[in-house]
Amino acid sequence: MLAVIGSGSLALAHVRHCLGLRAWKEIRVFSPSLATAQDKHKAFSALDPRVRLCASAQECVAQADV
């Protein structure tokens, strides 16, 4: 499982780059601004069906491989 903290352009680029590096079961993303930034929410959700937006950093990194 891949965990990404942040939702800016660099975080989005990291997720895009990492999609093909492993057969991730899940890709979790957390950022406090995701709750109110619908454009960022849509951008991450559109990347891959394995992307899941998390409500907390703890939830995001729980049992993460990377």
C-alpha positions in Angstrom: 0.0 0.0 0.0 1.2 3.5 -1.0 0.6 6.4 1.4 0.9 10.0 0.2 0.6 13.0 2.5 -0.2 16.2 0.7 -2.4 17.1 -2.2 -0.5 19.7 -4.2 1.0 19.3 -7.7 4.0 17.5 -6.3 1.8 14.9 -4.5 -0.3 14.4 -7.6 2.9 13.9 -9.7 4.2 11.4 -7.1 1.0 9.3 -7.3 1.1 9.4 -11.1 4.7 8.3 -11.2 4.2 5.5 -8.6 1.1 4.0 -10.2 3.2 1.7 -12.4 6.0 0.9 -10.0 4.3 -1.8 -8.1 1.0 -3.7 -8.1 -0.4 -1.5 -5.3 -3.5 -2.9 -3.5 -4.4 0.6 -2.4 -3.1 4.1 -2.8 -4.1 6.4 0.1 -3.9 10.1 0.1 -4.4 12.6 3.0 -4.3 16.3 3.1 -6.3 18.6 5.3 -7.3 20.7 2.3 -8.9 17.7 0.4 -12.1 18.0 2.5 -12.8 21.4 1.0 -11.0 21.3 -2.4 -13.3 19.5 -4.8 -10.9 20.1 -7.7 -8.1 18.3 -5.9 -10.5 15.6 -4.7 -11.6 14.9 -8.3 -8.0 15.0 -9.6 -6.8 12.3 -7.3 -10.0 10.2 -7.6 -9.7 10.3 -11.4 -6.1 8.9 -11.4 -6.9 5.3 -10.5 -9.7 3.3 -8.9 -7.2 2.2 -6.1 -6.9 5.8 -4.9 -8.6 6.3 -1.6 -8.8 9.7 0.2 -8.3 9.5 3.9 -9.8 11.6 6.7 -6.5 11.6 8.8 -2.8 11.1 8.4 -2.9 8.2 10.8 -5.5 6.4 8.6 -3.4 7.2 5.5 -0.2 5.6 6.8 -1.6 2.7 8.8 0.1 -0.5 7.5 1.6 1.4 4.5 4.5 -0.2 2.6 5.7 3.1 1.2 
